Amino acid sequence: MATLKDIAEKAGVSLATVSRVLNYDKTLSVADETRKKIFEIAQELNYKTVRNRHHAQDEKKERLKIGLVYWYTEQQELEDPYYMSIRLGVEKECYERKIELVKLFKSGKKQEDVWVNDLDGIIAVGKFSRDEVESFKKITERIVLVDYTPSDEYDCIAIDFRKAMVEVLQYLVDLGHTSIGYIGGKEFVHNEQQITDERERTFYEFLQLRSLYNESFIWTGKFTAEDGFRLMKEALSQPERPTAFFVASDSMAIGAMRALHEEGIKVPEEVSLVGFNDIATSKFLQPSLTTVKIHTEFMGESAVELLQEQIRSNRSIAKKIIIPHEFIERESCGRVNK
């Protein structure tokens, strides 16, 4: 398993710098390029491929050129490395398969309008409106969507959020928690239409069926450590406090844990915490974070594989691939102290 020392040595920075970057210490004065390098190395050292690579036949065929349309800006990627990991998976798989990759990041709220017209296909990572996907089709009919399934018309790589949430909530209930809070984020497509988060919906349905749902225990903002900190502070200022929180991203959970530490609230003795994604930082926290592992790099790899198959098979029926998740039990959860 990778250590902070391994990351520091490969990045050429101090151990303290790595620790502070991975814990989203905003007081640290360090260039964004250095932050990005540290996060990418952490992801790389943490990643273990889950399948063998046999691309000898692919290498003999005509070289493909695909576009990676990316809905996060590079700055947003640093604040929440979930999509960084997917991007790294796409890049590595394209390199392995000798596929030329053209990357297009979001610029501000709008997608950059610089398009390459000779693409064999497009991988769109993130949340896009139907109109945006239709605009991709003007470039190429061959499209794979990653992490979002707006319709059954397109190939996509997705996660079963509902199944993951049921597993998390049952785990907390089995530990004796009947007062559970939710800290999550809101996401929008380009026309400001809010996207339904299956995690929040399942949270409501699961607890409502068991008469455990409390609407005052829901806090939402952005998927950043900063908002995780702010929302947990808000939660702790209320007269009644949950004994456990599900936090919809590990980045937010890092901020939430910092807020708990500042308030002198012990994790997990007084409050239990479960994150989501299992970014590389999660196991280095004190206490280490219980979370749902999403195989993000494998999502990126699978998107390349699916697009290549779509191009070469020339099929007309869309495929949807569900990538399995894994519940990682660490130190941030405990039984309710009665």
C-alpha positions in Angstrom: 0.0 0.0 0.0 1.3 3.5 -0.9 2.4 5.8 2.0 2.7 9.5 2.3 6.5 9.1 2.1 6.1 7.3 -1.3 4.0 10.1 -2.7 6.4 12.8 -1.3 9.5 11.1 -2.9 7.9 10.7 -6.3 6.5 14.3 -6.2 9.8 15.7 -5.0 8.2 17.6 -2.1 8.3 17.3 1.7 6.1 14.8 3.7 4.4 17.8 5.4 3.5 19.3 2.0 1.9 16.0 0.8 -0.1 15.7 4.0 -1.4 19.2 3.9 -2.3 19.0 0.2 -4.2 15.8 0.6 -6.0 17.2 3.6 -7.1 20.3 1.7 -5.2 22.7 3.9 -6.1 26.1 2.3 -3.4 27.9 4.4 -0.7 26.1 2.5 0.9 28.3 -0.2 1.7 25.9 -3.0 1.2 26.1 -6.8 -1.8 24.4 -8.4 0.6 22.4 -10.6 2.2 21.0 -7.5 -1.2 20.2 -6.0 -2.3 18.5 -9.2 1.0 16.5 -9.3 0.5 15.3 -5.7 -3.1 14.2 -6.3 -2.3 12.4 -9.5 0.7 10.5 -7.9 -1.5 9.6 -5.0 -4.2 8.2 -7.3 -1.6 6.4 -9.4 0.1 4.7 -6.4 -3.3 3.8 -4.9 -4.6 2.3 -8.2 -4.6 -1.4 -8.9 -5.9 -2.6 -12.2 -8.7 -5.1 -12.0 -8.2 -6.8 -15.4 -5.4 -8.0 -17.7 -4.4 -6.0 -20.7 -4.2 -7.7 -24.1 -4.1 -5.2 -26.8 -1.7 -6.8 -29.3 -4.5 -7.1 -31.9 -5.6 -3.5 -31.3 -2.1 -2.2 -32.0 -2.1 -3.7 -35.5 -5.3 -1.9 -36.5 -5.7 1.6 -37.7 -5.0 4.2 -35.0 -8.1 5.9 -33.6 -8.5 9.5 -32.5 -11.0 10.2 -29.8 -12.1 13.2 -27.8 -12.4 13.5 -24.0 -15.0 16.0 -23.1 -14.7 16.9 -19.5 -17.3 18.8 -17.5 -15.1 19.9 -14.7 -12.6 22.8 -15.0 -9.0 22.0 -14.0 -9.5 24.0 -10.8 -12.6 22.0 -9.8 -10.7 18.8 -10.4 -8.2 19.8 -7.7 -11.1 20.5 -5.3 -12.7 17.1 -5.9 -10.3 14.5 -7.5 -13.1 12.0 -8.2 -13.2 13.0 -11.9 -9.4 13.3 -12.0 -9.2 9.6 -11.4 -11.6 8.8 -14.2 -9.6 11.1 -16.5 -6.4 9.3 -15.6 -8.0 5.9 -16.4 -9.0 7.2 -19.9 -5.6 8.6 -20.5 -3.8 5.4 -19.4 -6.1 3.2 -21.5 -5.6 5.3 -24.6 -1.9 5.1 -24.1 -2.0 1.3 -23.7 -4.2 1.0 -26.8 -2.2 3.5 -28.8 -5.3 5.7 -29.3 -4.7 9.5 -29.9 -6.6 11.5 -27.3 -7.8 15.1 -27.6 -8.8 16.6 -24.2 -11.3 19.4 -23.8 -11.9 20.8 -20.4 -14.7 23.0 -19.3 -13.9 26.7 -19.2 -15.9 28.5 -16.5 -19.5 27.6 -16.8 -19.3 26.9 -20.6 -17.6 24.2 -22.5 -14.8 25.5 -24.7 -16.0 25.8 -28.3 -12.8 24.6 -29.9 -13.8 21.3 -31.5 -11.8 18.9 -33.5 -13.8 17.6 -36.5 -11.9 14.4 -37.3 -12.7 12.4 -34.2 -13.6 8.7 -34.3 -15.6 9.0 -31.1 -16.2 11.0 -27.9 -16.0 10.1 -24.2 -18.0 12.6 -22.2 -17.1 12.5 -18.5 -19.6 14.1 -16.1 -23.1 15.6 -16.3 -24.4 17.0 -19.6 -27.8 18.1 -20.8 -29.6 16.4 -23.7 -28.8 19.5 -25.8 -25.1 19.3 -25.0 -25.0 15.6 -25.9 -26.8 16.4 -29.2 -24.0 19.0 -29.9 -21.5 16.2 -29.5 -23.3 14.2 -32.1 -22.6 16.9 -34.7 -19.0 15.9 -34.4 -19.4 12.1 -34.2 -22.2 9.6 -33.6 -19.9 7.4 -31.5 -20.4 8.6 -27.9 -19.8 7.1 -24.5 -21.1 8.9 -21.4 -19.3 8.3 -18.0 -21.0 8.8 -14.6 -24.3 10.0 -16.1 -27.2 8.3 -17.9 -29.7 10.9 -19.1 -31.3 8.4 -21.5 -31.0 4.8 -23.0 -29.9 6.1 -26.3 -26.2 6.2 -25.5 -23.5 3.9 -24.3 -22.6 4.7 -20.7 -20.5 3.7 -17.8 -22.4 4.1 -14.5 -22.5 3.3 -10.8 -25.4 1.7 -8.9 -25.7 4.5 -6.4 -28.9 3.0 -4.9 -27.4 -0.3 -4.1 -24.3 1.4 -2.6 -26.5 3.6 -0.4 -28.6 0.8 0.9 -25.4 -1.0 1.9 -24.1 2.1 3.7 -27.4 2.9 5.5 -27.9 -0.8 6.6 -24.4 -0.8 8.0 -25.1 2.3 10.1 -28.5 1.0 11.3 -26.8 -2.3 12.3 -24.4 -0.2 14.4 -27.4 1.1 16.3 -27.7 4.5 14.6 -31.2 5.8 14.3 -30.3 9.4 13.9 -28.5 9.8 10.6 -27.5 13.0 8.8 -26.8 13.6 5.1 -24.2 16.0 3.8 -24.1 16.2 0.0 -23.8 18.3 -3.1 -26.0 19.8 -5.8 -25.1 19.5 -9.5 -26.6 21.2 -12.5 -26.5 20.8 -16.2 -25.7 23.9 -18.3 -29.2 25.3 -18.3 -29.1 25.4 -14.5 -31.5 22.4 -14.2 -30.6 20.5 -11.0 -29.7 16.8 -11.4 -31.4 14.3 -9.1 -28.8 12.7 -6.8 -29.7 9.0 -6.4 -27.8 8.9 -3.1 -30.0 11.6 -1.6 -33.1 10.0 -3.0 -32.2 6.6 -1.6 -31.3 8.1 1.7 -34.8 9.5 2.0 -36.6 6.3 0.8 -34.5 3.9 3.0 -34.9 5.9 6.2 -38.5 7.0 5.5 -39.6 3.4 5.2 -38.1 2.7 8.7 -39.5 5.9 10.2 -36.0 7.2 10.7 -36.0 10.1 8.3 -35.5 13.6 9.6 -35.7 16.4 7.0 -33.8 18.8 9.2 -30.8 16.4 9.0 -30.1 17.2 5.3 -27.4 19.7 4.3 -26.3 20.3 0.7 -23.7 22.5 -1.0 -20.8 21.9 -3.4 -18.7 18.7 -3.6 -15.7 20.4 -2.0 -13.8 20.0 1.3 -14.6 23.6 2.0 -18.3 23.0 1.8 -18.0 19.8 3.8 -16.4 21.9 6.5 -19.1 24.6 6.3 -22.0 22.3 6.2 -20.8 20.2 9.2 -20.3 23.4 11.2 -23.9 24.3 10.3 -25.1 20.8 11.4 -23.2 21.1 14.7 -24.8 24.4 15.5 -28.3 22.9 15.6 -29.9 21.9 18.9 -30.2 18.3 17.8 -27.2 16.4 16.3 -27.2 13.1 14.3 -25.0 10.3 15.7 -23.8 9.4 12.2 -23.4 11.2 8.9 -23.3 10.0 5.4 -21.2 12.4 3.3 -21.7 12.1 -0.5 -18.0 12.6 -1.4 -14.7 11.9 0.4 -13.6 15.5 -0.4 -16.6 16.8 1.6 -16.0 14.2 4.3 -12.4 15.5 4.8 -13.8 19.0 5.4 -16.5 17.6 7.7 -14.0 15.7 9.8 -11.9 18.8 10.2 -15.0 20.6 11.5 -15.7 17.9 14.0 -12.0 18.0 15.2 -12.2 21.8 15.6 -15.4 21.4 17.8 -13.7 18.8 19.9 -16.1 16.0 18.8 -14.5 12.6 18.7 -14.8 10.4 15.6 -16.2 7.7 15.9 -16.8 7.8 19.7 -19.3 10.6 19.4 -20.1 10.9 15.7 -19.6 8.3 13.0 -18.8 9.3 9.4 -19.1 7.5 6.1 -17.8 9.0 2.8 -18.1 8.1 -0.8 -15.6 7.5 -3.6 -12.5 6.3 -1.7 -10.1 8.9 -3.1 -6.5 8.3 -2.3 -6.5 10.7 0.7 -9.2 8.7 2.6 -7.0 6.1 4.2 -4.5 8.7 5.4 -7.0 10.6 7.6 -7.1 10.3 11.4 -9.2 8.3 11.9 -9.1 6.7 8.5 -12.4 7.1 6.6 -15.0 4.4 6.1 -16.2 4.9 2.6 -17.6 3.4 -0.6 -14.9 2.6 -3.1 -15.7 3.6 -6.7 -13.3 2.1 -9.2 -12.9 5.4 -11.0 -9.8 4.6 -13.1 -11.5 1.4 -14.2 -14.5 3.5 -15.2 -12.2 5.5 -17.5 -10.6 2.4 -18.9 -13.9 0.7 -19.5 -15.2 3.8 -21.3 -12.3 3.6 -23.8 -12.9 -0.1 -24.3 -16.6 0.4 -24.8 -16.1 3.2 -27.3 -13.6 1.2 -29.3 -16.0 -1.8 -29.4 -18.8 0.6 -30.5 -16.7 2.0 -33.3 -15.6 -1.4 -34.6 -18.9 -3.3 -34.2 -21.0 -0.5 -35.8 -23.9 -1.6 -33.7 -27.0 0.5 -33.3 -28.2 -0.7 -29.8 -26.7 1.1 -26.8 -24.9 -0.6 -23.9 -25.0 0.3 -20.3 -22.1 -1.0 -18.1 -22.5 -0.9 -14.3 -19.2 -0.8 -12.5 -19.3 -2.6 -9.1 -18.5 -0.7 -5.9 -16.9 -1.9 -2.7 -17.7 -0.9 0.9 -14.5 -0.1 2.7 -14.8 -0.3 6.5 -12.1 1.7 8.3 -12.0 3.6 11.6 -14.5 6.5 11.3 -17.6 4.5 12.3 -18.6 2.9 15.6 -21.5 1.7 17.6 -23.8 4.2 19.2 -22.8 4.9 22.8 -26.0 4.5 24.9 
